[in-house]
Amino acid sequence: HFAPLQKTVASPGRGILAIDESSATCGKRLASIGLDNTEVNRQAYRQLLLTTAGLGEYISGAILFEETLYQSTTDGKTFVDVLKDQNIMPGIKVDKGLVPLPGSNNESWCQGLDGLASRCAEYYKQGARFAKWRTVVSIPCGPTALAVKEAAWGLARYAAIAQDNGLVPIVEPEILLDGDHGIERTLEVAEKVWSEVFFYLAENNVLFEGILLKPSMVTPGAEHKEKASPEAIAKNTLTMLRRRVPPAVPGIMFLSGGQSELEATMNLNAMNQSANPWHVSFSYARALQNSVLKTWQGQPENIEAAQKALLVRAKANSLAQLGSYTGEGESDEAKKGMFQKGYTY
């Protein structure tokens, strides 16, 4: 009963705006511009993002944190309606975060299966139409077979439960950028992780036409001695996807994972230089929000300029989805890396 996603969230020239940071993580974003972590400030920031005029031209879906799904603008219009009016599909983060995985090599697993069905039903009623569950895999810690299996099984159970409640699941096993390994090692681990994920998705009878993937790009570790070019990243990433992802899957929405705004856009553009069997696009948080925050600074008089900054990034990534981004006129701010060791969402 899923409408073809190629017509909605995986439509040409559009991608996903991820603003589903937990309240603690959103607090870190606000603190970076000197604002207190209050519900009023979180609401103000998300209102700035979601009420940006023309956003729907480049953005097809927005992933929200639970608090945001139930909030409204200061004029009393629900954020869900704000999104629907822009033809943007509302989505919801449904996992309960990462906790240590006993028996592993200091790795983590993602909790949130308990009560997930009833939460999904409530979120659907509130207007959400897709869901997100983020688990992580660490290359410096192994990854151990146990951690990979737990990540894959958890994602598959979540996906089956989400679909059962009418939500399109975004399947996200993030392979963290942490480490000094080369790109070949990332490719090897990514292939292992995705083969297990698809094995368990199939075992759980998940409908492939009704899911979206949110993979990490295949890059060298953040502490590796050499950076890879967008062309090398595209080649390795597409090699991995072609080997592992059936063409029945409608959309691949990459995470930015601490790349600079510019890197995230250039790498996506490199992947769209020839036709792919799936819609290859973006689901960015930091790589769409960084210059917006810096421009806003919590000042009402900066809202318009901050919304313009959001449109600049959204349009750049829209062009990258179409393979026609040139990188002209990009600011120095967009070139700043945002990698944080051991980043939590």
Sine and cosine of phi, psi and omega as CSV:
sin_phi,cos_phi,sin_psi,cos_psi,sin_omega,cos_omega
0.00,0.00,0.34,0.94,0.05,-1.00
-1.00,-0.04,0.83,-0.56,0.11,-0.99
-0.87,0.50,0.53,-0.85,-0.01,-1.00
-0.80,0.60,0.85,-0.53,-0.09,-1.00
-0.93,0.36,-0.35,0.94,0.04,-1.00
-0.88,0.47,-0.33,0.94,0.00,-1.00
-1.00,-0.06,-0.22,0.98,-0.06,-1.00
-0.86,-0.51,-1.00,-0.09,-0.17,-0.99
-0.96,0.28,-0.38,0.93,0.02,-1.00
-0.95,-0.32,0.64,0.77,-0.03,-1.00
-1.00,0.04,0.48,-0.88,-0.12,-0.99
-0.82,0.57,0.68,-0.74,0.08,-1.00
0.97,0.24,0.18,0.98,-0.02,-1.00
-0.76,-0.66,0.41,-0.91,0.02,-1.00
-0.52,-0.86,-0.21,-0.98,-0.14,-0.99
-0.95,-0.31,0.70,-0.72,0.14,-0.99
-1.00,-0.08,0.90,-0.44,0.01,-1.00
-1.00,-0.07,0.92,-0.39,0.06,-1.00
-0.77,-0.64,0.64,0.77,-0.08,-1.00
-0.98,-0.19,0.45,0.89,0.04,-1.00
-0.86,0.51,0.64,-0.76,0.10,-0.99
-0.87,0.49,0.28,-0.96,-0.02,-1.00
-0.85,0.53,-0.60,0.80,0.01,-1.00
-0.90,0.43,-0.70,0.71,-0.02,-1.00
-0.94,0.34,-0.63,0.77,0.07,-1.00
-0.87,0.49,-0.58,0.81,0.06,-1.00
-0.87,0.50,-0.62,0.79,0.04,-1.00
-0.90,0.43,-0.65,0.76,0.04,-1.00
-0.87,0.49,-0.73,0.68,-0.02,-1.00
-0.91,0.42,-0.63,0.77,0.00,-1.00
-0.88,0.47,-0.52,0.85,-0.02,-1.00
-0.90,0.43,-0.32,0.95,0.08,-1.00
-0.89,-0.46,0.34,0.94,0.14,-0.99
0.98,0.21,0.40,0.92,0.02,-1.00
-0.97,-0.25,0.55,-0.83,0.07,-1.00
-0.96,0.29,0.49,-0.87,-0.01,-1.00
-1.00,0.07,0.98,0.18,0.04,-1.00
-0.90,-0.44,0.34,-0.94,0.02,-1.00
-0.87,0.49,-0.59,0.81,0.01,-1.00
-0.87,0.50,-0.71,0.70,0.00,-1.00
-0.94,0.35,-0.63,0.77,0.03,-1.00
-0.90,0.44,-0.65,0.76,0.03,-1.00
-0.90,0.44,-0.68,0.73,-0.02,-1.00
-0.88,0.48,-0.69,0.73,-0.02,-1.00
-0.91,0.41,-0.71,0.71,-0.02,-1.00
-0.94,0.35,-0.53,0.85,0.08,-1.00
-0.89,0.45,-0.69,0.73,0.05,-1.00
-0.81,0.59,-0.74,0.67,-0.04,-1.00
-0.91,0.42,-0.77,0.63,-0.19,-0.98
-0.97,0.23,-0.38,0.92,-0.01,-1.00
-1.00,-0.08,0.19,0.98,0.03,-1.00
-0.90,0.44,0.88,-0.48,-0.04,-1.00
-0.91,0.42,0.74,-0.68,0.04,-1.00
1.00,0.05,0.02,1.00,-0.05,-1.00
-0.86,0.50,-0.59,0.81,-0.06,-1.00
-0.90,0.45,-0.23,0.97,0.05,-1.00
-0.93,0.37,-0.51,0.86,-0.09,-1.00
-0.91,-0.41,-0.33,0.94,-0.10,-1.00
-0.90,-0.44,0.79,-0.62,-0.07,-1.00
-0.96,-0.27,-0.32,0.95,-0.02,-1.00
-0.45,-0.89,0.47,-0.88,0.06,-1.00
-0.74,-0.67,0.83,-0.56,0.03,-1.00
-1.00,0.02,0.83,-0.56,-0.06,-1.00
-0.94,-0.35,0.44,-0.90,0.21,-0.98
-0.99,0.14,0.41,-0.91,-0.09,-1.00
-0.78,0.63,-0.71,0.70,0.00,-1.00
-0.80,0.60,-0.70,0.72,-0.08,-1.00
-0.94,0.34,-0.56,0.83,0.00,-1.00
-0.86,0.51,-0.49,0.87,-0.05,-1.00
-0.98,-0.19,0.03,1.00,-0.04,-1.00
-1.00,0.00,0.25,-0.97,0.06,-1.00
-0.78,-0.62,0.21,-0.98,0.12,-0.99
-0.95,0.32,0.21,-0.98,0.03,-1.00
-0.90,0.43,-0.30,0.96,0.09,-1.00
-1.00,0.06,-0.02,1.00,0.07,-1.00
1.00,-0.03,0.18,0.98,0.06,-1.00
-1.00,-0.04,0.76,-0.65,-0.04,-1.00
-0.90,0.43,0.56,-0.83,0.05,-1.00
-0.85,0.52,-0.57,0.82,0.03,-1.00
-0.85,0.52,-0.70,0.72,0.01,-1.00
-0.94,0.35,-0.59,0.81,0.07,-1.00
-0.84,0.55,-0.71,0.70,-0.01,-1.00
-0.92,0.39,-0.74,0.67,-0.05,-1.00
-0.86,0.52,-0.62,0.78,-0.01,-1.00
-0.91,0.41,-0.35,0.94,0.03,-1.00
-0.99,-0.15,0.12,0.99,-0.06,-1.00
0.89,0.46,0.57,0.82,0.05,-1.00
-0.95,-0.32,0.79,-0.62,-0.04,-1.00
-0.98,0.21,0.80,-0.60,0.05,-1.00
-0.97,0.23,0.72,-0.69,0.04,-1.00
-0.82,-0.57,0.21,-0.98,-0.10,-1.00
-0.62,-0.78,0.72,-0.70,0.13,-0.99
-0.97,0.25,0.81,-0.59,-0.07,-1.00
-0.91,-0.41,-0.17,0.98,-0.02,-1.00
-0.98,0.22,0.26,-0.96,-0.04,-1.00
-0.94,-0.34,0.35,0.94,0.12,-0.99
1.00,-0.04,0.11,-0.99,-0.09,-1.00
-1.00,-0.09,0.63,-0.78,0.09,-1.00
-0.71,-0.70,0.36,-0.93,0.01,-1.00
-0.85,0.52,0.61,-0.79,0.01,-1.00
-0.98,-0.18,0.97,-0.26,0.00,-1.00
-0.87,0.50,0.64,-0.77,0.01,-1.00
1.00,0.01,0.00,1.00,-0.01,-1.00
-0.95,-0.30,-0.07,-1.00,0.00,-1.00
-0.99,-0.10,0.94,0.35,-0.05,-1.00
0.84,0.54,0.57,0.82,0.00,-1.00
-0.99,-0.16,0.08,-1.00,-0.02,-1.00
-0.81,-0.58,0.23,-0.97,0.13,-0.99
-0.71,-0.71,0.27,-0.96,-0.11,-0.99
-0.98,-0.22,0.78,-0.62,0.04,-1.00
-0.99,-0.17,0.26,-0.96,0.04,-1.00
0.68,-0.73,0.04,1.00,0.02,-1.00
-0.95,0.30,-0.54,0.84,0.02,-1.00
-0.90,0.44,0.80,-0.60,0.03,-1.00
0.96,0.27,0.10,1.00,-0.09,-1.00
-0.89,0.45,-0.65,0.76,-0.04,-1.00
-0.86,0.51,-0.73,0.69,-0.03,-1.00
-0.94,0.34,-0.57,0.82,0.07,-1.00
-0.89,0.46,-0.72,0.70,0.00,-1.00
-0.87,0.50,-0.66,0.75,0.01,-1.00
-0.88,0.47,-0.67,0.74,0.03,-1.00
-0.91,0.42,-0.69,0.72,-0.02,-1.00
-0.90,0.43,-0.61,0.79,0.04,-1.00
-0.88,0.47,-0.70,0.72,0.00,-1.00
-0.87,0.49,-0.56,0.83,-0.03,-1.00
-0.98,0.18,-0.15,0.99,0.07,-1.00
0.89,-0.45,-0.07,1.00,0.04,-1.00
-0.94,0.35,0.60,-0.80,0.02,-1.00
-0.80,-0.59,-0.12,0.99,0.15,-0.99
-0.61,-0.79,0.26,-0.97,-0.10,-1.00
-0.72,-0.69,0.30,-0.96,0.04,-1.00
-0.68,-0.73,0.64,-0.77,0.05,-1.00
-0.69,-0.73,0.87,-0.49,-0.05,-1.00
-0.94,-0.33,0.87,-0.50,0.17,-0.99
-0.87,-0.49,0.30,-0.95,-0.08,-1.00
-0.78,-0.62,0.45,-0.89,0.06,-1.00
-0.80,-0.60,0.74,-0.67,-0.03,-1.00
-0.94,-0.34,0.86,-0.51,0.01,-1.00
-0.94,0.34,-0.68,0.73,0.02,-1.00
-0.86,0.50,-0.45,0.89,0.00,-1.00
-1.00,0.07,0.03,1.00,-0.03,-1.00
0.49,-0.87,-1.00,0.08,-0.24,0.97
-0.95,0.32,0.47,-0.88,0.03,-1.00
-0.97,0.26,0.41,-0.91,0.06,-1.00
-0.85,0.52,-0.60,0.80,0.01,-1.00
-0.87,0.50,-0.74,0.68,-0.05,-1.00
-0.91,0.42,-0.64,0.76,0.00,-1.00
-0.91,0.41,-0.70,0.72,-0.01,-1.00
-0.90,0.44,-0.68,0.73,0.01,-1.00
-0.89,0.45,-0.67,0.74,0.01,-1.00
-0.87,0.49,-0.74,0.68,-0.07,-1.00
-0.92,0.39,-0.70,0.71,-0.02,-1.00
-0.91,0.42,-0.69,0.72,0.01,-1.00
-0.87,0.49,-0.69,0.72,0.02,-1.00
-0.88,0.47,-0.65,0.76,-0.05,-1.00
-0.94,0.35,-0.66,0.75,0.04,-1.00
-0.89,0.46,-0.73,0.68,0.03,-1.00
-0.84,0.54,-0.72,0.70,-0.06,-1.00
-0.88,0.47,-0.67,0.74,0.00,-1.00
-0.90,0.43,-0.68,0.74,-0.03,-1.00
-0.93,0.38,-0.67,0.74,0.01,-1.00
-0.88,0.48,-0.75,0.66,0.00,-1.00
-0.87,0.50,-0.62,0.78,-0.01,-1.00
-0.88,0.47,-0.38,0.92,-0.01,-1.00
-0.94,-0.33,0.31,0.95,0.14,-0.99
1.00,0.06,0.09,1.00,-0.01,-1.00
-0.98,-0.20,0.66,-0.75,0.11,-0.99
-0.98,0.19,0.88,-0.48,-0.02,-1.00
-0.99,0.13,0.74,-0.67,0.22,-0.97
-1.00,0.03,0.83,-0.56,-0.05,-1.00
-0.99,-0.15,0.91,-0.41,-0.15,-0.99
-0.77,-0.64,1.00,-0.02,0.21,-0.98
-1.00,-0.09,0.99,-0.12,-0.06,-1.00
-0.97,0.22,0.84,-0.53,0.11,-0.99
-1.00,-0.02,0.95,-0.32,-0.17,-0.99
-0.88,0.48,0.52,-0.85,0.02,-1.00
-0.96,0.28,-0.25,0.97,-0.05,-1.00
-0.83,0.56,0.67,-0.75,0.08,-1.00
0.80,-0.60,0.24,-0.97,-0.01,-1.00
-0.92,-0.40,0.33,0.94,-0.04,-1.00
-0.97,0.24,0.35,-0.94,0.04,-1.00
-0.99,0.12,0.10,-0.99,-0.07,-1.00
-0.91,0.42,-0.50,0.86,-0.02,-1.00
-0.89,0.45,-0.63,0.78,0.01,-1.00
-0.92,0.39,-0.64,0.77,0.05,-1.00
-0.88,0.47,-0.68,0.74,0.01,-1.00
-0.86,0.51,-0.71,0.70,-0.01,-1.00
-0.87,0.50,-0.72,0.69,-0.02,-1.00
-0.93,0.37,-0.67,0.74,0.00,-1.00
-0.87,0.49,-0.67,0.75,0.02,-1.00
-0.89,0.46,-0.65,0.76,0.02,-1.00
-0.90,0.44,-0.75,0.67,-0.05,-1.00
-0.88,0.47,-0.75,0.66,-0.07,-1.00
-0.94,0.35,-0.50,0.87,0.05,-1.00
-0.91,0.41,-0.65,0.76,0.04,-1.00
-0.92,0.38,-0.66,0.75,-0.01,-1.00
-0.85,0.52,-0.74,0.67,-0.04,-1.00
-0.94,0.34,-0.54,0.84,0.08,-1.00
-0.85,0.52,-0.75,0.67,-0.04,-1.00
-0.97,0.24,-0.51,0.86,0.11,-0.99
-0.86,0.51,-0.70,0.71,0.01,-1.00
-0.91,0.42,-0.69,0.73,-0.02,-1.00
-0.88,0.47,-0.49,0.87,0.02,-1.00
-1.00,-0.04,0.18,0.98,0.06,-1.00
0.84,0.54,0.60,0.80,0.07,-1.00
-0.97,0.24,0.70,-0.71,0.01,-1.00
-0.98,0.19,0.91,-0.41,-0.08,-1.00
-0.90,0.43,-0.51,0.86,0.01,-1.00
-0.93,0.36,-0.24,0.97,-0.06,-1.00
-0.92,-0.40,0.49,0.87,0.09,-1.00
-0.79,-0.62,0.28,-0.96,0.18,-0.98
-0.79,-0.62,0.52,-0.85,0.05,-1.00
-0.97,-0.25,0.56,-0.83,0.11,-0.99
-0.80,-0.61,0.98,0.21,-0.04,-1.00
-1.00,0.07,0.28,-0.96,0.23,-0.97
-0.99,0.17,0.54,-0.84,0.18,-0.98
-0.94,0.35,0.49,-0.87,0.04,-1.00
-1.00,0.09,0.97,-0.25,-0.05,-1.00
-0.76,-0.65,0.25,-0.97,0.16,-0.99
-0.92,0.39,0.32,-0.95,0.10,-0.99
-0.85,0.52,0.45,-0.89,-0.07,-1.00
-0.88,0.47,-0.44,0.90,-0.02,-1.00
-0.99,-0.15,0.19,0.98,0.03,-1.00
-0.92,0.39,0.51,-0.86,-0.13,-0.99
-0.91,0.40,-0.46,0.89,0.00,-1.00
-0.84,-0.55,0.62,-0.78,0.13,-0.99
-0.99,0.17,0.48,-0.88,0.05,-1.00
-0.99,-0.14,0.50,-0.87,0.04,-1.00
-0.97,0.26,0.37,-0.93,0.08,-1.00
-0.81,0.59,-0.59,0.81,-0.01,-1.00
-0.91,0.42,-0.67,0.74,0.01,-1.00
-0.92,0.39,-0.64,0.77,0.02,-1.00
-0.90,0.43,-0.69,0.73,0.01,-1.00
-0.89,0.45,-0.69,0.72,-0.04,-1.00
-0.88,0.48,-0.76,0.65,-0.02,-1.00
-0.92,0.39,-0.65,0.76,-0.03,-1.00
-0.92,0.39,-0.71,0.70,-0.01,-1.00
-0.92,0.38,-0.56,0.83,0.09,-1.00
-0.85,0.53,-0.74,0.67,0.00,-1.00
-0.88,0.48,-0.73,0.68,-0.05,-1.00
-0.91,0.42,-0.67,0.74,-0.01,-1.00
-0.89,0.45,-0.56,0.83,-0.01,-1.00
-0.97,0.24,-0.39,0.92,-0.19,-0.98
-0.87,-0.50,-0.41,0.91,-0.18,-0.98
-0.94,-0.33,0.89,-0.46,0.01,-1.00
-0.89,0.46,0.54,-0.84,0.02,-1.00
-0.92,0.39,-0.16,0.99,0.08,-1.00
-0.91,0.42,-0.43,0.90,0.00,-1.00
-0.94,0.33,0.83,-0.55,-0.13,-0.99
-0.95,0.30,-0.60,0.80,-0.16,-0.99
-0.57,-0.82,0.60,-0.80,0.08,-1.00
-0.91,-0.42,0.93,-0.38,-0.07,-1.00
-0.92,-0.40,0.99,-0.12,-0.13,-0.99
-0.91,0.42,0.57,-0.82,0.18,-0.98
-1.00,0.04,0.44,-0.90,-0.01,-1.00
-1.00,-0.03,-0.50,0.87,0.19,-0.98
0.82,0.57,0.53,0.85,0.06,-1.00
1.00,-0.10,0.01,1.00,0.15,-0.99
-0.92,0.40,0.39,-0.92,0.10,-0.99
-0.92,0.39,0.30,-0.95,0.01,-1.00
-0.83,0.56,-0.68,0.74,-0.04,-1.00
-0.92,0.39,-0.72,0.70,0.01,-1.00
-0.85,0.52,-0.72,0.70,-0.05,-1.00
-0.86,0.51,-0.63,0.77,-0.01,-1.00
-0.96,0.29,-0.70,0.71,-0.02,-1.00
-0.90,0.43,-0.63,0.77,0.00,-1.00
-0.92,0.40,-0.65,0.76,0.03,-1.00
-0.90,0.43,-0.67,0.74,0.02,-1.00
-0.87,0.50,-0.66,0.75,0.00,-1.00
-0.89,0.46,-0.51,0.86,-0.01,-1.00
-0.98,0.22,-0.25,0.97,-0.03,-1.00
-0.95,-0.31,0.45,0.89,0.02,-1.00
-0.99,0.14,-0.27,0.96,0.16,-0.99
-0.63,-0.78,0.24,-0.97,-0.12,-0.99
-0.91,0.41,0.63,-0.78,0.07,-1.00
-0.89,-0.45,0.41,-0.91,0.02,-1.00
-0.95,0.31,-0.19,0.98,0.02,-1.00
-0.78,-0.63,0.28,-0.96,0.14,-0.99
-0.95,0.33,0.89,-0.45,-0.04,-1.00
-0.97,-0.26,0.93,-0.36,-0.17,-0.98
-0.61,-0.79,-0.45,-0.89,-0.14,-0.99
-0.76,-0.65,0.46,-0.89,0.21,-0.98
-0.65,-0.76,0.99,0.16,-0.18,-0.98
-0.97,-0.23,0.59,-0.81,0.12,-0.99
-0.94,-0.33,-0.98,0.20,-0.03,-1.00
-0.87,0.50,-0.59,0.80,-0.07,-1.00
-0.97,0.24,-0.06,1.00,0.17,-0.99
-0.94,-0.34,-0.35,0.94,-0.17,-0.99
-0.97,-0.23,-0.34,0.94,-0.18,-0.98
-0.83,0.55,-0.81,0.59,-0.04,-1.00
-0.96,0.29,-0.36,0.93,0.06,-1.00
-0.91,0.42,-0.77,0.64,0.03,-1.00
-0.85,0.53,-0.74,0.68,-0.05,-1.00
-0.87,0.49,-0.57,0.82,-0.01,-1.00
-0.97,0.24,-0.64,0.77,-0.08,-1.00
-0.93,0.36,-0.78,0.63,-0.02,-1.00
0.81,0.58,0.35,0.94,0.03,-1.00
0.97,0.25,0.15,0.99,-0.07,-1.00
-0.99,-0.17,0.81,-0.58,0.00,-1.00
-0.81,0.59,-0.58,0.81,-0.05,-1.00
-0.94,0.34,-0.22,0.98,0.00,-1.00
-0.99,-0.12,-0.03,1.00,-0.10,-0.99
-0.84,0.55,-0.73,0.68,-0.05,-1.00
-0.88,0.48,-0.69,0.73,0.01,-1.00
-0.91,0.41,-0.61,0.79,0.01,-1.00
-0.92,0.40,-0.64,0.77,0.04,-1.00
-0.92,0.40,-0.58,0.81,0.10,-1.00
-0.88,0.47,-0.65,0.76,0.02,-1.00
-0.89,0.46,-0.62,0.79,0.04,-1.00
-0.90,0.43,-0.69,0.72,0.00,-1.00
-0.90,0.43,-0.58,0.82,0.04,-1.00
-0.86,0.50,-0.73,0.68,-0.01,-1.00
-0.94,0.35,-0.67,0.74,-0.02,-1.00
-0.89,0.46,-0.66,0.75,0.00,-1.00
-0.92,0.38,-0.65,0.76,0.02,-1.00
-0.86,0.51,-0.68,0.73,-0.01,-1.00
-0.96,0.27,-0.49,0.87,0.12,-0.99
-0.89,0.46,-0.72,0.70,0.05,-1.00
-0.88,0.47,-0.63,0.77,0.02,-1.00
-0.90,0.44,-0.59,0.81,0.05,-1.00
-0.89,0.45,-0.53,0.85,0.01,-1.00
-1.00,0.02,-0.04,1.00,0.01,-1.00
0.97,0.25,0.34,0.94,-0.08,-1.00
-0.82,-0.57,0.48,0.88,0.04,-1.00
-0.99,0.11,0.68,-0.73,-0.03,-1.00
-0.94,-0.35,-0.36,0.93,-0.01,-1.00
0.99,0.12,0.17,0.99,0.01,-1.00
-0.95,0.32,0.64,-0.77,0.13,-0.99
0.94,0.35,0.42,0.91,0.01,-1.00
-0.98,0.18,0.59,-0.81,-0.04,-1.00
-0.99,0.16,0.29,-0.96,0.07,-1.00
-0.90,0.43,-0.55,0.83,0.00,-1.00
-0.85,0.53,-0.61,0.79,-0.04,-1.00
-0.93,0.38,-0.29,0.96,-0.05,-1.00
-1.00,-0.02,-0.07,1.00,-0.07,-1.00
-0.98,0.22,0.77,-0.64,0.06,-1.00
-0.94,0.33,0.49,-0.87,-0.03,-1.00
-0.82,-0.58,0.34,0.94,-0.02,-1.00
-0.91,0.42,0.72,-0.69,0.12,-0.99
-0.80,-0.60,0.74,-0.67,0.02,-1.00
-0.91,0.42,0.71,-0.70,0.05,-1.00
0.88,0.47,0.60,0.80,-0.07,-1.00
-0.88,0.47,0.75,-0.66,0.12,-0.99
-0.92,-0.39,0.52,-0.85,-0.12,-0.99
-0.99,0.13,0.00,0.00,0.00,0.00
